Amino acid sequence: MITLDHEVSDFVLPSTGDKEFSLAANVGKNVVIYFYPKDDTPGCTTEGQDFRDHWQAFTEKNCVIVGVSRDSITSHGDFKGKMQFPFDLLSDEDEEICKLFDVIKMKNVNGKQVLGIERSTFVIDAQGILRKEWRGVKVPGHVQEVLDFVSTL
């Protein structure tokens, strides 16, 4: 598991656009990784739209944004296209990176306990050090809070 103010190990995940995302390939940039439960659901759509709408401001702060869920690349591609996200979505069907960031939690869904992704966001600085984490994220106002933080890096 990763901890604040420590280096994050390189990882590679399948990415939309028939690519792979590698953390090591983004050294020199701040990386915003947001984990979300499921493509094309209300909260996840709103969160993605907020990152989309602030994407230019993040780019000006030397940031790369990626969204991660357990959905397939096909699902991600459809979701990204439908929402016109200018950033990539990463597929973690095996939960390897979800477990590295400790975002798989027991959740109450329609009265049933299920394992799922706890909405969370992480900022890794240009040197690969985890600088900030938000867990149990509530969508309204969150993206602005992340942008405010990266403005301090």
C-alpha positions as CSV (number, residue, x, y, z in Angstrom):
1,M,0.0,0.0,0.0
2,I,1.1,3.5,-0.7
3,T,1.6,6.2,1.9
4,L,1.7,10.0,1.8
5,D,5.1,11.7,1.1
6,H,6.5,8.4,-0.3
7,E,7.3,7.4,-3.8
8,V,4.6,5.5,-5.7
9,S,5.9,2.4,-7.5
10,D,5.5,2.4,-11.2
11,F,2.4,0.6,-12.6
12,V,1.0,0.0,-16.0
13,L,-2.7,-0.2,-16.9
14,P,-4.6,-0.5,-20.1
15,S,-5.9,2.9,-21.2
16,T,-8.5,4.2,-23.6
17,G,-7.3,5.0,-27.1
18,D,-5.6,1.6,-27.4
19,K,-2.7,2.7,-25.1
20,E,-1.2,1.8,-21.8
21,F,-0.7,4.2,-19.0
22,S,2.6,4.0,-17.1
23,L,3.3,6.2,-14.0
24,A,7.0,6.2,-14.9
25,A,6.2,7.7,-18.4
26,N,4.7,10.7,-16.6
27,V,7.6,11.6,-14.3
28,G,8.0,15.4,-14.6
29,K,4.3,15.9,-14.5
30,N,1.8,16.0,-11.6
31,V,-0.5,13.1,-11.9
32,V,-4.1,13.2,-10.6
33,I,-5.6,9.7,-10.3
34,Y,-9.3,9.5,-9.5
35,F,-10.8,6.2,-8.7
36,Y,-14.6,5.9,-9.3
37,P,-17.0,3.0,-8.9
38,K,-18.6,2.6,-12.4
39,D,-18.8,4.1,-15.8
40,D,-22.0,5.9,-16.8
41,T,-23.6,6.2,-13.4
42,P,-24.8,9.5,-12.0
43,G,-22.1,10.4,-9.5
44,C,-19.3,9.0,-11.7
45,T,-20.6,10.9,-14.7
46,T,-20.8,14.2,-12.7
47,E,-17.3,13.7,-11.3
48,G,-15.8,13.0,-14.7
49,Q,-17.6,16.0,-16.2
50,D,-16.1,18.2,-13.4
51,F,-12.6,17.0,-14.3
52,R,-13.4,17.5,-18.0
53,D,-14.6,21.1,-17.3
54,H,-11.5,21.9,-15.3
55,W,-9.1,20.0,-17.6
56,Q,-7.5,23.1,-19.1
57,A,-6.8,24.5,-15.7
58,F,-5.1,21.3,-14.6
59,T,-3.1,21.1,-17.8
60,E,-1.8,24.6,-17.1
61,K,-0.6,23.3,-13.7
62,N,1.5,20.6,-15.4
63,C,-1.1,17.9,-14.5
64,V,-2.2,14.7,-16.2
65,I,-5.6,13.4,-15.1
66,V,-6.6,9.7,-15.3
67,G,-9.7,8.0,-14.1
68,V,-9.6,4.4,-12.9
69,S,-12.4,1.8,-12.3
70,R,-12.8,-1.9,-12.7
71,D,-14.8,-1.5,-15.9
72,S,-13.5,-2.9,-19.2
73,I,-11.6,-0.8,-21.8
74,T,-14.6,-1.1,-24.1
75,S,-16.9,0.4,-21.4
76,H,-14.4,3.1,-20.7
77,G,-14.1,4.0,-24.4
78,D,-17.8,4.3,-24.7
79,F,-18.1,6.4,-21.6
80,K,-15.1,8.7,-22.5
81,G,-16.6,9.3,-26.0
82,K,-20.1,9.9,-24.7
83,M,-18.8,12.4,-22.1
84,Q,-16.1,13.9,-24.3
85,F,-13.4,13.5,-21.7
86,P,-10.1,14.9,-22.8
87,F,-8.2,12.6,-20.4
88,D,-7.9,8.8,-20.4
89,L,-9.7,6.2,-18.4
90,L,-7.7,3.2,-17.1
91,S,-9.1,-0.3,-16.7
92,D,-8.2,-2.2,-13.5
93,E,-10.3,-5.3,-13.9
94,D,-7.9,-7.3,-11.7
95,E,-8.0,-4.7,-9.0
96,E,-4.2,-4.6,-8.8
97,I,-3.9,-0.8,-8.7
98,C,-7.1,-0.5,-6.7
99,K,-5.5,-2.6,-4.0
100,L,-2.2,-0.7,-4.2
101,F,-4.1,2.5,-3.4
102,D,-6.4,0.6,-0.9
103,V,-9.7,1.8,-2.5
104,I,-11.6,-1.5,-2.5
105,K,-14.0,-1.3,0.5
106,M,-17.2,-2.9,1.7
107,K,-20.1,-0.8,0.6
108,N,-23.8,-0.9,1.2
109,V,-25.6,-1.0,-2.2
110,N,-29.3,-1.3,-2.1
111,G,-29.2,-2.9,1.4
112,K,-26.5,-5.4,0.4
113,Q,-22.8,-5.5,1.5
114,V,-20.6,-5.6,-1.6
115,L,-16.9,-5.0,-2.3
116,G,-16.5,-1.9,-4.5
117,I,-14.3,1.1,-5.2
118,E,-14.5,3.9,-2.7
119,R,-14.5,7.1,-4.6
120,S,-11.0,8.5,-4.0
121,T,-8.4,10.9,-5.6
122,F,-4.7,11.0,-5.3
123,V,-2.1,13.6,-6.4
124,I,1.4,12.3,-7.3
125,D,3.9,15.1,-7.8
126,A,6.4,15.4,-10.7
127,Q,9.0,13.4,-8.8
128,G,6.6,10.5,-8.3
129,I,5.8,11.2,-4.6
130,L,2.3,10.9,-3.3
131,R,1.4,14.4,-2.0
132,K,-2.3,14.3,-1.2
133,E,-5.2,11.8,-1.0
134,W,-8.9,12.2,-0.6
135,R,-11.0,9.2,0.4
136,G,-14.7,8.7,0.5
137,V,-15.1,11.7,-1.9
138,K,-18.3,13.6,-2.2
139,V,-18.5,14.9,-5.7
140,P,-19.8,18.5,-5.3
141,G,-16.8,20.9,-5.0
142,H,-14.2,18.1,-5.0
143,V,-12.5,18.8,-8.4
144,Q,-12.0,22.5,-7.4
145,E,-10.4,21.3,-4.1
146,V,-8.0,19.1,-6.1
147,L,-7.2,22.0,-8.5
148,D,-6.6,24.3,-5.5
149,F,-4.2,21.7,-4.1
150,V,-2.2,21.2,-7.3
151,S,-1.8,24.9,-7.6
152,T,0.4,24.7,-4.5
153,L,2.8,22.2,-6.0
